[in-house]
Structure formats: C-alpha cells, structure tokens
Amino acid sequence: MELSKLLKNIKPTAIVGDAEVEITGINIDSRKIGPDQLFVAMKGTQVDGHRFISKAIELGAKAVLCEDMPENTVEGVTYVQVAST
C-alpha cells in the first residue's frame, strides 16, 4: 500500500521524501523490519525507538514514522514526523 494512503488519517508535521512510496508492512521492532516496511520509532519507558532508525533502514525500512526528525536522513527513505507515535 502507498504510504500516503496509510497516512490518510494522520496529520504529519513534516514529510521528507516520497509519500507515494510502496510499503509492504509496518513494524515497531527494528529487529523485525523487512524490505520496504514502515518503521515506527516509539518512545518507550525504557528505550527510545528513535535510537534504532539506522538499524531499521539497514534491514530494509523504506519509511520511518517518528516524533524527532533525525539530523541525517538517508536518500531513498521517507521520514514522516508526527506529534506522537
């Protein structure tokens, strides 16, 4: 499904990259990311998922949903910033 369709009811504060990219799945665990998936970087009580954005991209994440935009973005990856993941 296209990322833009997944975001239909979400109001991003910023999008960096192509919102029309095809997404094959969604995951909050960077260790379980597959090719062309959306990684949701969640801030937990013990671990901040934002720390694992790079790992998720290495494993094939095509898009990232995050609260804090990374300083360095990777070409070909779409970043969607929201108020709360």
VOGU-12382 format. One record per residue: residue number from 0; residue in three letters; x, z, y of N, C-alpha, C in turn. Coordinates in Angstrom, 2 decimals. Atoms other than C-alpha are relative to their C-alpha. Layout:
REM residues N
NUM,ALA,X,Z,Y,X,Z,Y,X,Z,Y $
...
***
This chain:
REM residues 85
0,MET,0.84,0.00,-1.17,0.00,0.00,0.00,0.89,0.00,1.24 $
1,GLU,-0.76,0.03,-1.24,1.20,-0.68,3.51,0.01,1.38,0.65 $
2,LEU,-0.15,-1.29,-0.67,2.50,2.36,5.39,-1.05,0.16,1.09 $
3,SER,0.97,-0.10,-1.09,0.20,1.57,8.33,-1.38,0.41,-0.51 $
4,LYS,1.29,-0.39,0.58,-2.83,1.96,6.03,0.01,1.46,-0.41 $
5,LEU,-0.11,-1.42,0.35,-1.56,5.32,4.78,-0.09,0.88,1.24 $
6,LEU,-0.03,-0.76,-1.25,-1.19,6.43,8.40,-1.29,-0.12,0.81 $
7,LYS,1.25,0.30,-0.73,-4.71,5.34,9.36,-0.62,1.22,0.67 $
8,ASN,0.64,-1.20,-0.55,-5.98,8.90,9.92,1.01,1.01,0.55 $
9,ILE,-1.06,-0.86,-0.53,-2.68,10.34,11.16,0.39,-0.51,1.37 $
10,LYS,-0.40,0.38,-1.35,-1.62,10.37,14.78,1.48,0.31,0.19 $
11,PRO,-1.44,-0.23,-0.17,2.17,9.92,14.83,0.37,0.16,1.47 $
12,THR,-0.53,-0.12,-1.36,4.11,11.00,17.90,1.02,-1.10,0.25 $
13,ALA,-0.95,1.10,-0.13,6.68,8.26,17.19,0.13,-0.71,-1.35 $
14,ILE,-0.32,0.79,1.19,7.40,5.47,14.72,1.23,-0.83,0.31 $
15,VAL,-1.22,0.79,-0.13,10.87,3.98,14.32,0.10,-0.85,-1.25 $
16,GLY,-0.06,0.91,1.13,10.92,0.91,12.11,-1.31,-0.73,-0.20 $
17,ASP,1.13,0.86,0.33,8.35,-1.30,10.42,-1.13,0.78,-0.65 $
18,ALA,1.15,-0.73,0.55,4.95,0.34,9.91,-0.76,-0.82,-1.04 $
19,GLU,0.68,0.85,0.98,3.88,-2.60,7.73,0.75,-0.05,-1.34 $
20,VAL,-0.78,-0.02,1.22,6.42,-1.78,5.00,-0.89,0.41,-1.18 $
21,GLU,0.77,-0.30,1.20,5.03,-1.63,1.45,0.54,1.29,-0.65 $
22,ILE,-0.34,-1.29,0.58,5.00,1.90,-0.04,-0.57,0.08,-1.42 $
23,THR,0.44,-0.07,1.40,4.84,2.47,-3.82,-0.44,1.39,-0.43 $
24,GLY,0.38,-1.36,0.34,4.33,6.24,-3.79,0.42,0.96,1.10 $
25,ILE,-0.29,-1.04,-0.99,4.60,9.49,-1.85,0.55,1.21,-0.74 $
26,ASN,-0.58,-1.16,0.65,6.76,12.49,-2.67,0.55,0.97,1.04 $
27,ILE,-0.58,-1.03,-0.87,7.79,15.79,-1.07,1.30,0.54,-0.59 $
28,ASP,-1.22,-0.44,0.68,10.64,16.35,-3.56,1.01,-1.15,0.02 $
29,SER,-0.98,1.09,-0.15,13.69,14.27,-2.63,0.64,-0.37,-1.32 $
30,ARG,-0.61,0.28,1.31,15.00,14.54,-6.20,-0.86,-0.93,-0.85 $
31,LYS,0.93,0.81,0.79,11.95,12.69,-7.49,-0.40,-1.30,0.69 $
32,ILE,0.31,1.23,-0.74,11.90,9.83,-4.97,0.36,-1.22,-0.84 $
33,GLY,-0.26,1.27,0.66,11.63,6.36,-6.43,0.10,-1.10,1.03 $
34,PRO,-0.15,1.13,-0.92,12.20,2.93,-4.91,-1.26,-0.24,0.84 $
35,ASP,1.06,0.37,-0.95,10.10,2.09,-1.85,-1.06,1.07,0.20 $
36,GLN,0.95,-1.08,-0.20,8.43,5.51,-1.65,0.11,0.59,1.40 $
37,LEU,0.03,-0.77,-1.24,7.48,7.64,1.35,0.43,1.42,-0.32 $
38,PHE,-0.44,-1.39,0.15,9.38,10.93,1.57,-0.60,0.81,1.13 $
39,VAL,0.58,-0.90,-0.99,7.53,13.73,3.34,0.92,1.21,0.12 $
40,ALA,-0.93,-1.10,-0.25,10.04,16.17,4.85,-0.78,1.19,0.53 $
41,MET,0.80,-1.18,-0.36,8.24,19.51,4.86,0.90,1.19,0.28 $
42,LYS,-0.71,-1.24,-0.31,9.47,22.73,6.44,-0.66,1.10,-0.82 $
43,GLY,0.51,-1.08,0.84,9.05,25.44,3.81,0.48,1.35,0.49 $
44,THR,-0.40,-1.35,-0.38,9.54,29.17,3.96,1.46,0.27,-0.34 $
45,GLN,-1.39,-0.22,0.41,12.92,28.94,2.19,0.89,-1.21,0.25 $
46,VAL,-0.80,1.21,-0.13,14.05,25.32,2.52,-0.71,-0.98,0.94 $
47,ASP,0.53,1.03,-0.91,13.60,22.66,5.20,0.26,-1.37,-0.61 $
48,GLY,-0.11,1.31,0.62,12.91,19.28,3.62,0.73,-1.02,0.85 $
49,HIS,-0.73,0.91,-0.88,14.49,17.59,6.64,1.47,-0.12,-0.42 $
50,ARG,-1.39,0.01,0.48,17.86,18.50,5.08,0.22,-1.05,-1.09 $
51,PHE,-0.12,0.89,1.15,17.13,16.11,2.22,-0.42,-1.45,0.30 $
52,ILE,0.38,1.37,-0.36,16.14,12.98,4.15,1.04,-1.01,-0.48 $
53,SER,-1.06,0.93,0.42,19.51,11.33,3.48,-0.02,-0.22,-1.51 $
54,LYS,0.04,0.10,1.46,19.26,12.07,-0.25,-1.19,-0.85,-0.44 $
55,ALA,1.19,0.78,0.34,15.73,10.64,-0.41,0.24,-1.49,0.27 $
56,ILE,-0.30,1.40,-0.33,16.94,7.45,1.28,0.97,-0.58,-1.01 $
57,GLU,-0.95,0.45,1.03,19.87,7.20,-1.16,-0.72,-0.37,-1.29 $
58,LEU,0.75,0.24,1.24,17.33,7.33,-4.01,-1.06,-1.07,0.14 $
59,GLY,0.89,1.14,-0.16,15.23,4.55,-2.51,-1.16,0.16,0.95 $
60,ALA,1.10,-0.18,-0.95,12.86,6.04,0.06,0.03,-1.11,1.04 $
61,LYS,0.11,1.09,-0.97,11.63,3.25,2.32,-0.56,0.50,1.32 $
62,ALA,0.58,-0.59,-1.21,9.89,5.56,4.82,0.10,1.52,-0.10 $
63,VAL,-0.11,-1.45,-0.09,10.13,9.17,5.98,-1.04,0.50,0.99 $
64,LEU,0.94,-0.69,-0.88,7.37,11.35,7.43,0.65,1.32,0.35 $
65,CYS,-0.75,-1.19,-0.40,8.97,14.13,9.46,-0.53,0.58,1.30 $
66,GLU,0.32,-0.65,-1.27,8.48,16.61,12.26,1.13,-0.20,1.01 $
67,ASP,-1.18,0.16,-0.85,12.02,16.29,13.63,0.67,-1.33,-0.36 $
68,MET,-0.63,1.29,0.21,13.41,12.79,14.02,1.51,0.19,-0.20 $
69,PRO,-1.45,-0.11,0.21,16.93,12.50,12.54,0.77,-0.63,1.16 $
70,GLU,-0.85,0.56,-1.05,19.74,11.84,15.02,0.43,-1.41,-0.35 $
71,ASN,-0.44,1.31,0.46,20.96,8.91,12.95,-1.04,-0.57,-0.96 $
72,THR,0.97,0.65,0.88,18.45,6.52,11.45,0.70,-1.10,-0.79 $
73,VAL,-0.56,1.01,0.88,19.11,4.06,8.65,-0.81,-1.29,0.17 $
74,GLU,0.67,1.28,-0.14,18.32,0.39,9.17,-0.77,-0.32,-1.28 $
75,GLY,0.82,0.34,1.15,15.51,-0.76,6.91,-0.89,1.13,-0.48 $
76,VAL,0.84,-1.15,0.34,13.93,2.70,6.70,-0.89,0.28,1.21 $
77,THR,0.94,-0.32,-1.06,10.82,3.56,8.70,-0.17,1.51,0.11 $
78,TYR,0.14,-1.43,-0.27,10.59,7.01,10.29,-1.27,0.21,0.79 $
79,VAL,1.27,-0.32,-0.66,7.22,8.46,11.25,0.05,1.48,0.37 $
80,GLN,-0.06,-1.37,-0.47,7.30,11.58,13.39,-1.42,0.48,0.28 $
81,VAL,1.31,-0.61,-0.21,4.25,13.87,13.38,0.19,1.43,0.48 $
82,ALA,-0.09,-1.37,-0.50,3.48,17.27,14.88,0.22,0.98,-1.15 $
83,SER,-0.13,-0.91,1.15,3.20,18.91,11.45,-0.15,-0.80,-1.30 $
84,THR,0.10,0.68,1.28,3.94,17.57,7.98,-0.82,0.82,-0.97 $
***
